[in-house]
Amino acid sequence: MPSASREARRRRRAAVFGAAPAPPEGEPPLPALSGIVLDASPHLLVLAAGGTETTLAMSGATKIWHGGRGGPAALRPGRPVIVRQRESGVADRVWVDIGRVAGTILACGKDAVEVDMGPHRRRAHVAIPPHALERVLVRHPRLEPGYLVDLICVGSPDGPRAVRPGTSQPGYRADDLAAPDATVPAPGVLRGTATWFGHAGGGAPDGAAYPAVDSEGAAGGCADAPSGCVPFPYLSVGGELTVRNECGGRAATVPVVECGCTAARFCDRCVECGASPRGRIVELTPAAFAGLGGELDAGCFNASVQVEGPW
């Protein structure tokens, strides 16, 4: 939406509901994009991104992740990547074939879990190799049906393969989340955890999944979405959020592209720079998360979020 139209909408809304709180301020996001590797050398990375061929510079300081530590050999043609650049334009971090599976455990074996990721994301079968199982069990001790799980994965020919836990596992069953008191008003600025969803090359437009998309009419919400553990103002798909990374200080306004009903079930904290308040308040697409300074393999950052809408 053109900036002039957004500003006109803000003025009309303020005239009806009063002025919203000032959005969280911060440095602008770093350039970040997703694409498919076409070619790579120690100094250049060529991607198919957004329908065009893009060439990025790399240096000896460029860090490459492919299931852990990686190197230029991981940048094979055909692999999907997320790239964050420095302000100079040189690639700072490259995540190769990274993905994330978060939701409710449906079934569990000794080396795999079946996960319900919600009505928009369906189900995923995730292999957990022996070298990753110990790390997963430290932070997810209950790999049992009915409990929540959050796994950082790397792609494989057989599907996602767990590398590490995305966060610590909440101690309650997915259907036992305590909702906030209905009389508690939603704050003008939400504070809690920002995570990311999807996978490299997933094709989702840059933006956010929001846990409280209205289920009425054509707003885009899930009919059976939980209320979450913090009070949220409702929003529609296509609305806007201003997200600030409280750990790194970068901020951006992003559109809501999906209902984040699964995130509402996670009443957990991020501890990247001190403990955040409980609750996942936004999920970002991988490029948006990386551009705000988030480390995709770490899984979260402490965030403040302002929702465009009446308070």
NORUR-V459978 format. One record per backbone hydrogen bond with DSSP energy under -0.5 kcal/mol. NH is the residue of the N-H (numbers start at 0). CO is the residue of the C=O. If there is no record, write none. Layout:
nh	co
NH	CO
NH	CO
This chain:
nh	co
5	1
6	2
7	3
8	4
9	5
10	6
11	7
12	8
13	9
14	10
15	11
16	12
17	13
26	248
29	290
32	82
34	80
35	47
36	78
37	45
38	45
40	43
44	55
45	38
46	44
46	53
47	35
48	46
48	51
51	48
53	46
53	51
55	44
57	42
61	58
62	91
64	93
65	67
69	63
73	70
74	71
75	73
77	36
78	75
80	34
81	94
82	32
83	92
84	30
85	89
88	85
90	56
91	83
92	83
93	62
94	81
95	64
95	93
96	79
96	94
98	152
99	197
100	150
102	148
103	115
104	146
105	113
106	113
108	111
112	125
113	106
114	123
115	103
116	114
116	121
120	117
121	117
123	114
125	112
125	123
126	124
126	159
127	110
128	126
131	128
132	128
133	129
135	131
136	132
137	133
138	134
138	135
139	135
142	140
143	141
145	104
146	143
147	171
148	102
150	100
151	163
152	98
153	160
154	96
158	155
160	153
161	126
162	151
163	151
165	149
166	149
168	138
173	145
175	172
178	176
179	227
183	180
189	304
191	302
192	278
193	300
194	281
196	283
199	97
201	198
207	254
208	282
209	257
212	209
213	234
218	215
220	213
224	221
234	211
236	218
237	255
238	235
240	253
241	305
242	240
242	251
243	303
244	249
245	243
245	301
246	301
248	244
250	26
251	242
253	240
253	251
255	238
256	207
256	254
257	207
259	209
263	259
264	261
265	262
266	264
267	265
272	273
273	270
275	269
278	267
279	265
280	192
280	278
281	192
282	208
283	194
284	206
285	196
288	284
289	285
290	286
291	287
292	289
293	288
295	293
297	294
298	294
300	193
302	191
303	243
304	189
305	241
306	187
306	304
307	239
308	306
